[in-house]
C-alpha cells in the first residue's frame, strides 16, 4: 500500500497530498526472484537480461528512437533547456542544461471509453496517511526532491 502526507507549498500557499516513498528501493535481485517465481525462467537468467536492459535502451534511444516495453510503457530522451528570444542567439550546447529519460506508462482503453495506465490500478490501491512529522526516506542515498507543485521540499523522490 502506498503512503501519502500533507505538504505545504509556500509559493502557492496551499496544502496538498503528496505520495511518499518509504524504505529502501526494491532492487533488481528481488524483482528477478519475483519474475522467476511466476515464469519458467531462472532467477539468474532474469538478472542477466535485466542487467543488460539499460545499455540496450540507451543504444536505441541514442539513435533517436523511443523504447516501448509492452505492458510497462515508453521511454525516450528529453531535454531540459533554456530559451533565447532571438534565433541568432540560438546555441544548442549552451541551451541544453540536462538530458533526462521520460517514462510514459502504457495505457489501455476501458470498456467505458476511459483509459488506465500500466502500474496504476486505482481500484486496488489503498493509500495510508503518514503522520506530519514522519521523515521522508531518501531511497537513493542523497539528493534533492523536486516538488512538481513548485514548493521547495529539498528531498529526493525516486533517486
C-alpha positions in Angstrom: 0.0 0.0 0.0 1.4 3.4 -0.9 1.8 6.3 1.6 1.0 10.0 1.5 1.2 13.0 3.7 0.0 16.6 3.8 2.5 19.1 2.3 2.5 22.9 2.2 3.5 24.7 -1.0 4.9 28.1 0.2 4.8 29.7 -3.3 1.1 29.0 -3.8 0.2 28.9 -0.1 -1.8 25.7 -0.4 -1.8 22.2 1.3 -1.8 19.2 -1.0 -1.4 15.4 -0.6 1.9 14.0 -1.7 2.9 10.4 -2.3 5.8 9.4 -0.1 8.3 6.6 -0.7 9.2 4.6 2.4 12.1 2.3 2.9 14.8 1.2 0.6 14.1 0.6 -3.1 13.3 -2.9 -4.3 16.5 -4.0 -6.0 17.0 -5.9 -9.3 17.7 -9.1 -7.5 14.3 -9.1 -5.8 12.5 -8.2 -9.0 14.4 -11.1 -10.7 13.4 -13.5 -8.0 9.7 -12.4 -8.2 9.7 -12.8 -12.0 11.4 -16.2 -11.8 8.7 -17.4 -9.4 5.9 -16.6 -12.0 7.7 -17.8 -15.1 9.8 -20.7 -16.4 12.9 -18.6 -16.5 15.5 -18.9 -13.7 16.5 -16.1 -11.4 20.0 -15.9 -12.9 18.6 -15.7 -16.4 16.2 -12.9 -15.4 19.0 -11.0 -13.7 21.2 -11.3 -16.7 18.6 -9.8 -19.0 17.6 -7.0 -16.6 21.3 -6.2 -16.1 21.7 -5.5 -19.8 18.4 -3.7 -20.4 19.8 -0.2 -19.6 22.6 -0.4 -22.1 20.3 -1.7 -24.8 17.7 1.0 -24.1 20.5 3.7 -24.2 21.7 2.4 -27.6 18.2 2.6 -29.1 17.3 6.0 -27.6 20.7 7.4 -28.7 19.6 6.5 -32.2 16.6 8.9 -31.8 14.1 6.2 -31.0 11.7 5.7 -28.1 11.7 2.3 -26.4 8.4 0.5 -25.8 8.3 -2.3 -23.3 5.0 -4.0 -23.7 2.9 -3.9 -20.6 5.1 -1.3 -19.0 5.4 1.8 -21.2 7.5 4.1 -23.3 11.0 5.6 -22.6 12.6 8.4 -24.5 15.2 11.1 -24.1 14.0 14.7 -23.4 16.0 17.9 -22.9 15.9 20.4 -20.1 16.7 23.7 -21.9 16.6 27.4 -21.7 15.2 29.6 -24.4 16.6 32.6 -26.3 14.5 35.5 -27.7 16.5 35.9 -30.9 17.2 32.9 -33.3 20.7 34.5 -33.8 21.5 33.7 -30.1 20.4 30.0 -30.5 23.2 27.7 -29.3 22.3 24.1 -28.6 25.3 23.4 -26.4 24.7 26.4 -24.2 20.9 26.0 -24.0 20.8 22.3 -23.1 21.0 22.0 -19.3 20.4 18.3 -18.9 19.3 15.2 -20.7 16.6 13.2 -18.9 14.7 10.0 -19.6 10.9 10.4 -19.8 8.8 7.4 -18.9 5.1 7.2 -20.0 3.3 4.2 -18.7 1.4 2.1 -21.2 -2.3 2.8 -21.4 -5.2 0.6 -22.3 -8.8 1.6 -23.1 -11.5 0.5 -20.7 -15.0 -0.6 -21.7 -16.4 2.8 -20.6 -14.1 4.7 -23.0 -11.7 5.9 -20.3 -8.0 4.9 -20.2 -6.0 3.2 -17.5 -2.2 3.3 -17.2 0.1 0.4 -16.6 1.4 0.2 -13.0 -1.6 2.2 -11.7 -4.7 0.3 -10.7 -6.7 2.9 -8.7 -9.3 0.3 -7.6 -6.8 -1.8 -5.7 -4.6 1.0 -4.2 -5.2 1.7 -0.6 -3.4 4.9 0.4 -2.2 5.3 4.0 -1.7 8.7 5.5 1.6 9.2 7.3 1.9 11.5 10.4 3.0 15.0 9.5 6.3 14.6 11.4 7.2 11.4 9.6 10.6 11.8 7.9 10.7 11.2 4.2 13.1 8.4 3.3 15.8 9.0 0.7 15.9 5.8 -1.4 18.9 6.9 -3.4 21.2 7.8 -0.6 21.3 11.6 -1.3 19.9 14.3 -3.4 17.1 16.7 -3.6 13.4 16.0 -4.3 11.9 18.2 -6.9 8.4 19.2 -5.9 6.1 19.2 -9.0 3.9 21.7 -7.4 6.6 24.3 -7.2 7.4 24.0 -3.5 10.9 23.6 -2.2 11.0 20.3 -0.4 14.7 19.5 -0.6 14.1 15.8 -0.8 14.7 13.0 -3.3 11.6 11.4 -4.9 12.9 8.4 -6.7 16.7 8.6 -6.7 
